[in-house]
């Protein structure tokens, strides 16, 4: 007997290219996991009112990671699943009804974006655990949130042992201040942007470094961001990526550096 989908229907808001930023990060960071997988199955959990981001995810992974990747978009709302079926024409793309239980699938990777934003913070750990317990061995979960156009975002990378890293990302040409990233923190952190919490300290350090790097603004926002990230790293924050990723407006840290106190 098939398990009833776990979770609630998402608001469904989506836009083309909304998740391009995290998709490109997935290609770079999780690509080896998919290349090594016996079954390169990826689940797009809670894809929304239209299937566009699932279609884009499959196209990006097929082009940049491995051609035989399979993407299954899961939604709790059966109306959305039925409406998405015409988009399943490309090989390796399908849609089904499901939630955190992953419809019985054992994927190598799950992308869950703008799903937990509508849940209570107290429900996040159980949702993470429910998904990661159903991953294939060595599988990964990328869970986070972004704004409607994908210009600001934050996501957590998890495996069977729990959260591993936090990534913050911004479109630098439209970034006014790193403090804006606080608006799009993952659900586990968004209510923790208060004094006494590590994520608050990080956002403040990044914003202070951005203001201090104002002299680099004439050279463009990328150079200003690079200087700010370097300053934050020099101040002792354990940034795990390198300037090649910083240039994309990204910043990744180990989860313990920002975990709620």
Steps between C-alpha positions, in 0.01 A plus 500: 500500500646832394574746780294816513704807394659672798477878518270777389443656159748778428391846391618406154675824403763440235670668205728393216866508607402566861724213612783545249736618774457194720492268196842623391627448854359147500684425175825620655462358851286188460600399149745234617229338714277466195784378279579225751136399560387160376165665427527876423152574634423855613179617669373856469286515813212748495562644153197728519209604282695448177773245421744745347771471768495120482536516121793741539667285766491192280639693201788648702598172661477309171720756324760550772508185717374187323263453210309212657388695807135449595298773670166435669298802609287433808198699609230424755230676297372248240375784279855631465630153420240453226575843355874423490471176304530663154840635607626145554565446130883520528652166596600482862227732628184396685251637754322327785307563817714500811643690792778457755464122473624539139224274363708195583793611282866473604666792323866591494404867535197698614449870436234650728469874446247742649323204662580530870460877495131461584564254784577573864866497596431216743399277206822542302711232670232233452456595134875481444516161672205360306662587169859403580393160637360424157802599294708244317830420676721805477205713387462872559222748578520867400235696691453873494317806384537790257314808388251495214761576233782294649718799576543422871518154652625279777517123522621215719676189371414188698584132493390206715693642796328840486586850377850549359520854363311827455530695177392860449474630145407826330485653157770756555381746239180556698638459853469817708630348822577146630249572777235424235604135516336475843161517328568173316670287760382137519217440745737351757679836525268778390363560850850481647625826351505660844783601734659201669460270198790405273307569179435854624871545562579372150253728323625797700866416427427465129303824489772688690763364260287603202476855634874506568562389139303793356820629342490204260152591372637684192656171390158328514300307758695179441827657612327655799349161596837326463661749734218464751518120503876506537464733798243275664726200449798690640289580807479129578182379332571150356394560141543169318482603135746699291501823295379311193167451677504837674500663157150359453380684810524192721626435850504153662579412861488181709165463673644511855628851429144631461279241674238635741624532855 
